[in-house]
Amino acid sequence: MRRKMSPRRALLTAGLMAVVPNLLFATCSKEFPAITILIASILINWPIIRWLDDRQWYREWIREESK
């Protein structure tokens, strides 16, 4: 069974999800429409968030196997 995300990982994930769109919007808002910036931030955040989630799943799986 999956466990809750650690507070440190939750903070990192929330920070990534907040910082990337804000940086993109601040730097590119004059050249690109908001929907393009939103799509770009999703494409940037998705692999990072999946990587963090996969690492947590792998650690839990190893912990269960070693018992």
Backbone hydrogen bonds in HBPLUS format (Angstrom, degrees):
<---DONOR---> <-ACCEPTOR-->    atom                        ^
c    i                          cat <-CA-CA->   ^        H-A-AA   ^      H-
h    n   atom  resd res      DA  || num        DHA   H-A  angle D-A-AA Bond
n    s   type  num  typ     dist DA aas  dist angle  dist       angle   num
A0010-ALA N   A0006-SER O   2.87 MM   4  6.09 158.0  1.92 157.1 164.2     1
A0011-LEU N   A0007-PRO O   2.95 MM   4  6.09 155.8  2.01 144.4 150.4     2
A0012-LEU N   A0008-ARG O   2.98 MM   4  6.22 157.7  2.03 146.4 152.6     3
A0013-THR N   A0009-ARG O   2.90 MM   4  6.06 161.5  1.93 148.3 153.3     4
A0014-ALA N   A0010-ALA O   2.91 MM   4  6.06 164.4  1.94 148.2 152.8     5
A0015-GLY N   A0011-LEU O   2.87 MM   4  5.97 155.0  1.93 145.2 152.7     6
A0016-LEU N   A0012-LEU O   2.94 MM   4  6.18 160.3  1.98 149.2 154.1     7
A0017-MET N   A0013-THR O   2.97 MM   4  6.17 160.7  2.01 149.7 155.3     8
A0018-ALA N   A0014-ALA O   3.03 MM   4  6.16 131.5  2.27 138.8 150.8     9
A0018-ALA N   A0015-GLY O   3.20 MM   3  5.14 133.5  2.43  93.7 106.2    10
A0019-VAL N   A0015-GLY O   2.78 MM   4  5.80 165.9  1.80 157.9 161.8    11
A0020-VAL N   A0016-LEU O   3.33 MM   4  5.97 164.6  2.35 140.6 144.6    12
A0023-LEU N   A0019-VAL O   2.87 MM   4  6.05 162.3  1.90 162.6 167.3    13
A0024-LEU N   A0020-VAL O   2.98 MM   4  6.16 167.8  1.99 156.6 160.1    14
A0025-PHE N   A0021-PRO O   2.84 MM   4  5.96 160.6  1.88 147.4 153.3    15
A0026-ALA N   A0022-ASN O   2.88 MM   4  5.98 158.1  1.93 145.3 151.6    16
A0027-THR N   A0023-LEU O   2.98 MM   4  6.11 152.3  2.06 147.9 154.7    17
A0028-CYS N   A0024-LEU O   2.82 MM   4  5.68 150.9  1.91 149.7 157.2    18
A0029-SER N   A0025-PHE O   3.09 MM   4  4.95 125.2  2.41 136.4 135.5    19
A0032-PHE N   A0028-CYS O   3.06 MM   4  6.01 165.6  2.08 166.4 168.8    20
A0036-THR N   A0033-PRO O   3.16 MM   3  5.54 127.1  2.46 106.1 118.4    21
A0037-ILE N   A0033-PRO O   3.27 MM   4  6.67 154.7  2.34 149.1 156.3    22
A0038-LEU N   A0034-ALA O   2.89 MM   4  6.15 154.5  1.96 150.7 158.2    23
A0039-ILE N   A0035-ILE O   2.98 MM   4  6.18 161.6  2.01 146.0 150.4    24
A0040-ALA N   A0036-THR O   2.96 MM   4  6.13 158.1  2.01 144.8 151.2    25
A0041-SER N   A0037-ILE O   2.94 MM   4  6.14 156.2  1.99 147.2 153.3    26
A0042-ILE N   A0038-LEU O   3.00 MM   4  6.26 152.0  2.08 147.7 155.3    27
A0043-LEU N   A0039-ILE O   2.97 MM   4  6.22 160.7  2.01 150.0 155.1    28
A0044-ILE N   A0040-ALA O   2.97 MM   4  6.20 140.1  2.13 142.5 153.4    29
A0045-ASN N   A0041-SER O   2.82 MM   4  5.93 163.7  1.85 148.1 152.9    30
A0046-TRP N   A0042-ILE O   2.90 MM   4  5.79 159.9  1.94 152.4 156.5    31
A0049-ILE N   A0045-ASN O   2.93 MM   4  6.06 168.3  1.94 168.9 171.8    32
A0050-ARG N   A0046-TRP O   2.97 MM   4  6.11 163.6  2.00 155.6 160.6    33
A0051-TRP N   A0047-PRO O   2.91 MM   4  5.97 152.5  1.99 140.2 147.6    34
A0052-LEU N   A0048-ILE O   3.03 MM   4  6.32 159.5  2.08 149.0 153.7    35
A0053-ASP N   A0049-ILE O   2.98 MM   4  6.19 160.0  2.02 149.6 155.1    36
A0054-ASP N   A0050-ARG O   2.84 MM   4  6.00 158.6  1.89 151.0 156.8    37
A0055-ARG N   A0051-TRP O   3.01 MM   4  6.20 155.3  2.07 148.5 154.6    38
A0056-GLN N   A0052-LEU O   3.18 MM   4  6.43 156.4  2.24 144.1 149.8    39
A0057-TRP N   A0053-ASP O   2.98 MM   4  6.24 161.5  2.01 151.3 156.3    40
A0058-TYR N   A0054-ASP O   2.90 MM   4  6.05 161.2  1.94 149.3 154.2    41
A0059-ARG N   A0055-ARG O   3.03 MM   4  6.22 160.6  2.06 148.3 153.0    42
A0060-GLU N   A0056-GLN O   3.08 MM   4  6.31 159.8  2.12 150.7 155.8    43
A0061-TRP N   A0057-TRP O   2.93 MM   4  6.13 152.5  2.01 148.2 156.3    44
A0062-ILE N   A0058-TYR O   2.94 MM   4  6.17 164.2  1.96 155.5 158.6    45
A0063-ARG N   A0059-ARG O   3.00 MM   4  6.13 157.7  2.06 144.6 151.2    46
A0064-GLU N   A0060-GLU O   3.01 MM   4  6.22 154.5  2.08 144.6 150.7    47
A0065-GLU N   A0061-TRP O   2.95 MM   4  6.18 154.8  2.01 148.5 155.8    48
A0066-SER N   A0062-ILE O   2.97 MM   4  6.11 145.4  2.09 148.2 156.5    49
A0067-LYS N   A0064-GLU O   3.38 MM   3  5.54 156.1  2.44 100.9 107.7    50
